[in-house]
Amino acid sequence: MGFCTKDDTTFLRTQGRAKTRHSATYNIDRSLDEQGNILRTQNECAASMGPYAHCKHIRAALLPLIN
């Protein structure tokens, strides 16, 4: 996992793995404000392409952030 902070925003990057016929590893990026609210998410998975699409990799990466 990698992270950095700029101004009032924290940026997190982790990797997720797809378990399909062709195993793949995706970078998953999230940005959070100083209260921990999610500002933006994105990853490289084909299922998350498009302005409103989110795949299960994003959901799995967000689970540890829930109290």
MOPAC internal coordinates of N, CA, C and O (Angstrom, degrees):
PM7 1SCF
backbone

  N    0.0000 0     0.00 0     0.00 0    0    0    0
  C    1.4463 1     0.00 0     0.00 0    1    0    0
  C    1.5214 1   108.11 1     0.00 0    2    1    0
  O    1.2310 1   121.08 1   -38.51 1    3    2    1
  N    1.3040 1   115.54 1   141.49 1    3    2    1
  C    1.4483 1   120.92 1   175.07 1    5    3    2
  C    1.5186 1   108.92 1  -127.30 1    6    5    3
  O    1.2310 1   120.77 1   -28.31 1    7    6    5
  N    1.3237 1   116.13 1   151.69 1    7    6    5
  C    1.4562 1   118.74 1   176.51 1    9    7    6
  C    1.5166 1   109.72 1  -153.18 1   10    9    7
  O    1.2310 1   121.03 1   -22.13 1   11   10    9
  N    1.3008 1   115.63 1   157.87 1   11   10    9
  C    1.4574 1   122.37 1   172.38 1   13   11   10
  C    1.5238 1   107.75 1  -152.44 1   14   13   11
  O    1.2310 1   121.22 1   -18.30 1   15   14   13
  N    1.3283 1   115.28 1   161.70 1   15   14   13
  C    1.4530 1   120.69 1   179.59 1   17   15   14
  C    1.5154 1   109.14 1  -125.72 1   18   17   15
  O    1.2310 1   121.10 1   -45.20 1   19   18   17
  N    1.3215 1   115.51 1   134.80 1   19   18   17
  C    1.4603 1   121.39 1   175.06 1   21   19   18
  C    1.5181 1   107.52 1  -135.30 1   22   21   19
  O    1.2310 1   120.98 1   -53.19 1   23   22   21
  N    1.3207 1   115.72 1   126.81 1   23   22   21
  C    1.4607 1   122.00 1  -175.44 1   25   23   22
  C    1.5337 1   108.16 1    55.22 1   26   25   23
  O    1.2310 1   119.33 1    59.71 1   27   26   25
  N    1.3280 1   118.88 1  -120.29 1   27   26   25
  C    1.4678 1   121.84 1  -178.53 1   29   27   26
  C    1.5185 1   112.16 1  -106.03 1   30   29   27
  O    1.2310 1   119.74 1  -162.17 1   31   30   29
  N    1.3357 1   118.09 1    17.83 1   31   30   29
  C    1.4592 1   121.72 1  -175.64 1   33   31   30
  C    1.5232 1   110.45 1  -118.69 1   34   33   31
  O    1.2310 1   120.73 1   -44.75 1   35   34   33
  N    1.3357 1   116.22 1   135.25 1   35   34   33
  C    1.4602 1   122.26 1   174.67 1   37   35   34
  C    1.5189 1   108.14 1  -107.44 1   38   37   35
  O    1.2310 1   120.80 1   -47.92 1   39   38   37
  N    1.3114 1   116.08 1   132.08 1   39   38   37
  C    1.4572 1   122.70 1   179.76 1   41   39   38
  C    1.5241 1   108.55 1  -109.78 1   42   41   39
  O    1.2310 1   120.25 1   -52.07 1   43   42   41
  N    1.3313 1   117.13 1   127.93 1   43   42   41
  C    1.4612 1   122.97 1  -179.42 1   45   43   42
  C    1.5197 1   109.63 1  -118.38 1   46   45   43
  O    1.2310 1   120.09 1   -40.39 1   47   46   45
  N    1.3383 1   117.43 1   139.61 1   47   46   45
  C    1.4596 1   121.64 1   174.18 1   49   47   46
  C    1.5271 1   108.21 1  -132.54 1   50   49   47
  O    1.2310 1   121.16 1   -53.27 1   51   50   49
  N    1.3134 1   115.39 1   126.73 1   51   50   49
  C    1.4602 1   122.37 1   173.83 1   53   51   50
  C    1.5246 1   107.96 1  -130.13 1   54   53   51
  O    1.2310 1   120.99 1    -2.38 1   55   54   53
  N    1.3138 1   115.71 1   177.62 1   55   54   53
  C    1.4596 1   120.35 1   176.35 1   57   55   54
  C    1.5149 1   109.52 1  -120.21 1   58   57   55
  O    1.2310 1   121.28 1   -38.00 1   59   58   57
  N    1.3119 1   115.17 1   142.00 1   59   58   57
  C    1.4571 1   121.84 1   175.80 1   61   59   58
  C    1.5164 1   108.76 1  -121.45 1   62   61   59
  O    1.2310 1   120.62 1   -25.50 1   63   62   61
  N    1.3054 1   116.42 1   154.50 1   63   62   61
  C    1.4648 1   120.89 1   179.63 1   65   63   62
  C    1.5098 1   110.64 1  -119.79 1   66   65   63
  O    1.2310 1   121.21 1   -44.05 1   67   66   65
  N    1.3063 1   115.29 1   135.95 1   67   66   65
  C    1.4559 1   121.44 1   176.22 1   69   67   66
  C    1.5208 1   108.13 1   -94.21 1   70   69   67
  O    1.2310 1   120.69 1   -46.14 1   71   70   69
  N    1.3058 1   116.28 1   133.86 1   71   70   69
  C    1.4631 1   120.64 1   177.41 1   73   71   70
  C    1.5202 1   108.35 1  -106.20 1   74   73   71
  O    1.2310 1   121.26 1   -94.19 1   75   74   73
  N    1.2990 1   115.19 1    85.81 1   75   74   73
  C    1.4563 1   122.55 1   178.38 1   77   75   74
  C    1.5215 1   107.61 1  -129.32 1   78   77   75
  O    1.2310 1   120.60 1    11.94 1   79   78   77
  N    1.2975 1   116.45 1  -168.06 1   79   78   77
  C    1.4711 1   119.03 1   176.51 1   81   79   78
  C    1.5188 1   111.04 1   -58.76 1   82   81   79
  O    1.2310 1   120.96 1   144.44 1   83   82   81
  N    1.3050 1   115.77 1   -35.56 1   83   82   81
  C    1.4648 1   121.43 1   179.52 1   85   83   82
  C    1.5180 1   108.25 1  -114.80 1   86   85   83
  O    1.2310 1   120.47 1   -82.24 1   87   86   85
  N    1.3163 1   116.71 1    97.76 1   87   86   85
  C    1.4611 1   119.83 1  -178.92 1   89   87   86
  C    1.5228 1   109.67 1   -59.45 1   90   89   87
  O    1.2310 1   121.10 1   -41.61 1   91   90   89
  N    1.3057 1   115.51 1   138.39 1   91   90   89
  C    1.4605 1   121.01 1  -179.62 1   93   91   90
  C    1.5155 1   109.29 1  -141.66 1   94   93   91
  O    1.2310 1   120.86 1   -28.02 1   95   94   93
  N    1.3122 1   115.96 1   151.98 1   95   94   93
  C    1.4564 1   122.48 1   175.56 1   97   95   94
  C    1.5207 1   107.85 1  -116.24 1   98   97   95
  O    1.2310 1   120.71 1   -46.54 1   99   98   97
  N    1.3333 1   116.25 1   133.46 1   99   98   97
  C    1.4556 1   122.32 1  -177.77 1  101   99   98
  C    1.5168 1   110.36 1  -120.80 1  102  101   99
  O    1.2310 1   120.76 1   -38.73 1  103  102  101
  N    1.3229 1   116.16 1   141.27 1  103  102  101
  C    1.4592 1   120.67 1   169.05 1  105  103  102
  C    1.5202 1   107.94 1   -79.22 1  106  105  103
  O    1.2310 1   120.87 1   -43.73 1  107  106  105
  N    1.3269 1   115.95 1   136.27 1  107  106  105
  C    1.4641 1   122.42 1   179.54 1  109  107  106
  C    1.5228 1   107.12 1  -122.26 1  110  109  107
  O    1.2310 1   120.70 1   -59.61 1  111  110  109
  N    1.3203 1   116.26 1   120.39 1  111  110  109
  C    1.4642 1   121.96 1  -177.87 1  113  111  110
  C    1.5158 1   110.68 1  -112.34 1  114  113  111
  O    1.2310 1   121.29 1   -39.83 1  115  114  113
  N    1.3343 1   115.13 1   140.17 1  115  114  113
  C    1.4522 1   121.58 1   175.78 1  117  115  114
  C    1.5202 1   108.45 1  -137.74 1  118  117  115
  O    1.2310 1   120.93 1   -31.82 1  119  118  117
  N    1.3075 1   115.83 1   148.18 1  119  118  117
  C    1.4643 1   119.59 1   171.48 1  121  119  118
  C    1.5282 1   108.01 1  -126.09 1  122  121  119
  O    1.2310 1   121.55 1   -41.87 1  123  122  121
  N    1.3340 1   114.64 1   138.13 1  123  122  121
  C    1.4691 1   122.18 1  -175.76 1  125  123  122
  C    1.5195 1   109.39 1  -127.48 1  126  125  123
  O    1.2310 1   120.38 1   -34.22 1  127  126  125
  N    1.3355 1   116.87 1   145.78 1  127  126  125
  C    1.4543 1   119.07 1   172.87 1  129  127  126
  C    1.5244 1   108.94 1   -82.04 1  130  129  127
  O    1.2310 1   120.49 1     0.23 1  131  130  129
  N    1.3242 1   116.67 1  -179.77 1  131  130  129
  C    1.4700 1   118.90 1  -174.59 1  133  131  130
  C    1.5235 1   113.55 1   -70.21 1  134  133  131
  O    1.2310 1   119.32 1   165.99 1  135  134  133
  N    1.3343 1   118.91 1   -14.01 1  135  134  133
  C    1.4668 1   121.77 1   174.15 1  137  135  134
  C    1.5327 1   111.59 1   -89.80 1  138  137  135
  O    1.2310 1   119.77 1   176.16 1  139  138  137
  N    1.3241 1   118.05 1    -3.84 1  139  138  137
  C    1.4621 1   121.34 1  -179.52 1  141  139  138
  C    1.5209 1   113.71 1    92.37 1  142  141  139
  O    1.2310 1   119.91 1  -174.62 1  143  142  141
  N    1.3365 1   117.79 1     5.38 1  143  142  141
  C    1.4563 1   120.65 1   176.89 1  145  143  142
  C    1.5206 1   110.20 1   -72.27 1  146  145  143
  O    1.2310 1   120.47 1   -40.71 1  147  146  145
  N    1.3160 1   116.71 1   139.29 1  147  146  145
  C    1.4593 1   121.95 1  -178.78 1  149  147  146
  C    1.5213 1   108.63 1   -77.92 1  150  149  147
  O    1.2310 1   120.73 1   -57.21 1  151  150  149
  N    1.3292 1   116.20 1   122.79 1  151  150  149
  C    1.4523 1   121.24 1   179.51 1  153  151  150
  C    1.5234 1   111.77 1   -94.13 1  154  153  151
  O    1.2310 1   120.72 1   140.24 1  155  154  153
  N    1.3260 1   116.23 1   -39.76 1  155  154  153
  C    1.4578 1   120.46 1  -176.56 1  157  155  154
  C    1.5249 1   110.12 1  -160.74 1  158  157  155
  O    1.2310 1   120.78 1   -32.95 1  159  158  157
  N    1.3339 1   116.10 1   147.05 1  159  158  157
  C    1.4581 1   122.13 1   174.82 1  161  159  158
  C    1.5219 1   108.50 1  -135.42 1  162  161  159
  O    1.2310 1   120.93 1   -26.71 1  163  162  161
  N    1.3171 1   115.84 1   153.29 1  163  162  161
  C    1.4629 1   120.52 1   173.69 1  165  163  162
  C    1.5195 1   108.50 1  -165.30 1  166  165  163
  O    1.2310 1   121.20 1   -24.45 1  167  166  165
  N    1.3260 1   115.31 1   155.55 1  167  166  165
  C    1.4547 1   120.16 1   171.43 1  169  167  166
  C    1.5221 1   109.66 1  -151.54 1  170  169  167
  O    1.2310 1   120.86 1     1.64 1  171  170  169
  N    1.3154 1   115.96 1  -178.36 1  171  170  169
  C    1.4586 1   121.65 1  -173.72 1  173  171  170
  C    1.5174 1   113.76 1   -95.63 1  174  173  171
  O    1.2310 1   119.62 1  -177.87 1  175  174  173
  N    1.3044 1   118.32 1     2.13 1  175  174  173
  C    1.4602 1   122.58 1  -178.53 1  177  175  174
  C    1.5285 1   110.10 1   -68.73 1  178  177  175
  O    1.2310 1   120.15 1   -40.29 1  179  178  177
  N    1.3165 1   117.31 1   139.71 1  179  178  177
  C    1.4697 1   121.54 1   179.63 1  181  179  178
  C    1.5263 1   111.99 1   -62.21 1  182  181  179
  O    1.2310 1   119.87 1   151.82 1  183  182  181
  N    1.3278 1   117.85 1   -28.18 1  183  182  181
  C    1.4709 1   120.77 1  -179.90 1  185  183  182
  C    1.5231 1   112.22 1   -70.34 1  186  185  183
  O    1.2310 1   119.95 1   163.08 1  187  186  185
  N    1.3160 1   117.71 1   -16.92 1  187  186  185
  C    1.4719 1   119.37 1  -178.44 1  189  187  186
  C    1.5216 1   112.18 1  -102.49 1  190  189  187
  O    1.2310 1   119.73 1  -162.20 1  191  190  189
  N    1.3051 1   118.11 1    17.80 1  191  190  189
  C    1.4641 1   120.98 1   177.57 1  193  191  190
  C    1.5239 1   109.92 1   -76.45 1  194  193  191
  O    1.2310 1   120.28 1   -38.26 1  195  194  193
  N    1.2852 1   117.08 1   141.74 1  195  194  193
  C    1.4658 1   121.90 1   179.82 1  197  195  194
  C    1.5083 1   110.85 1   110.46 1  198  197  195
  O    1.2310 1   120.46 1   -21.12 1  199  198  197
  N    1.3333 1   116.72 1   158.88 1  199  198  197
  C    1.4716 1   120.45 1  -173.51 1  201  199  198
  C    1.5286 1   115.19 1   -68.47 1  202  201  199
  O    1.2310 1   119.36 1   155.73 1  203  202  201
  N    1.3324 1   118.82 1   -24.27 1  203  202  201
  C    1.4683 1   120.69 1  -177.49 1  205  203  202
  C    1.5160 1   113.06 1  -120.55 1  206  205  203
  O    1.2310 1   119.65 1  -168.48 1  207  206  205
  N    1.3050 1   118.27 1    11.52 1  207  206  205
  C    1.4620 1   121.84 1  -175.95 1  209  207  206
  C    1.5258 1   110.60 1   -90.95 1  210  209  207
  O    1.2310 1   120.98 1   -42.32 1  211  210  209
  N    1.3222 1   115.73 1   137.68 1  211  210  209
  C    1.4643 1   122.19 1   174.08 1  213  211  210
  C    1.5185 1   108.05 1  -140.32 1  214  213  211
  O    1.2310 1   120.49 1   -50.76 1  215  214  213
  N    1.2968 1   116.67 1   129.24 1  215  214  213
  C    1.4588 1   120.32 1  -178.85 1  217  215  214
  C    1.5298 1   110.27 1   -95.31 1  218  217  215
  O    1.2310 1   120.96 1    -1.56 1  219  218  217
  N    1.3097 1   115.77 1   178.44 1  219  218  217
  C    1.4649 1   120.27 1  -178.61 1  221  219  218
  C    1.5269 1   112.38 1   -68.20 1  222  221  219
  O    1.2310 1   119.24 1   160.54 1  223  222  221
  N    1.3335 1   119.06 1   -19.46 1  223  222  221
  C    1.4620 1   120.67 1   177.01 1  225  223  222
  C    1.5252 1   110.64 1   -65.21 1  226  225  223
  O    1.2310 1   120.67 1   140.58 1  227  226  225
  N    1.3317 1   116.33 1   -39.42 1  227  226  225
  C    1.4628 1   120.16 1   177.52 1  229  227  226
  C    1.5338 1   110.14 1   -64.05 1  230  229  227
  O    1.2310 1   120.51 1   132.90 1  231  230  229
  N    1.3326 1   116.62 1   -47.10 1  231  230  229
  C    1.4633 1   120.49 1   179.18 1  233  231  230
  C    1.5243 1   111.16 1   -59.02 1  234  233  231
  O    1.2310 1   120.23 1   135.52 1  235  234  233
  N    1.3111 1   117.17 1   -44.48 1  235  234  233
  C    1.4806 1   120.70 1  -179.75 1  237  235  234
  C    1.5282 1   110.72 1   -64.21 1  238  237  235
  O    1.2310 1   120.04 1   143.12 1  239  238  237
  N    1.3097 1   117.54 1   -36.88 1  239  238  237
  C    1.4678 1   120.78 1  -179.79 1  241  239  238
  C    1.5259 1   111.88 1   -71.70 1  242  241  239
  O    1.2310 1   120.06 1   154.64 1  243  242  241
  N    1.3310 1   117.49 1   -25.36 1  243  242  241
  C    1.4633 1   121.16 1   180.00 1  245  243  242
  C    1.5258 1   113.35 1   -84.39 1  246  245  243
  O    1.2310 1   119.73 1   158.40 1  247  246  245
  N    1.3120 1   118.11 1   -21.60 1  247  246  245
  C    1.4718 1   120.84 1  -176.78 1  249  247  246
  C    1.5289 1   113.66 1   -54.48 1  250  249  247
  O    1.2310 1   118.64 1   137.68 1  251  250  249
  N    1.3360 1   120.19 1   -42.32 1  251  250  249
  C    1.4778 1   118.35 1   179.45 1  253  251  250
  C    1.5266 1   114.09 1   -65.58 1  254  253  251
  O    1.2310 1   119.91 1   164.14 1  255  254  253
  N    1.3336 1   117.79 1   -15.86 1  255  254  253
  C    1.4598 1   120.74 1  -179.36 1  257  255  254
  C    1.5175 1   112.91 1   -83.69 1  258  257  255
  O    1.2310 1   119.96 1   170.19 1  259  258  257
  N    1.3250 1   117.67 1    -9.81 1  259  258  257
  C    1.4625 1   122.12 1  -179.29 1  261  259  258
  C    1.5245 1   108.89 1   -84.78 1  262  261  259
  O    1.2310 1   121.03 1   -46.81 1  263  262  261
  N    1.3276 1   115.63 1   133.19 1  263  262  261
  C    1.4760 1   119.76 1   179.11 1  265  263  262
  C    1.5004 1   111.72 1   -68.51 1  266  265  263
  O    1.2310 1   120.10 1   180.00 1  267  266  265

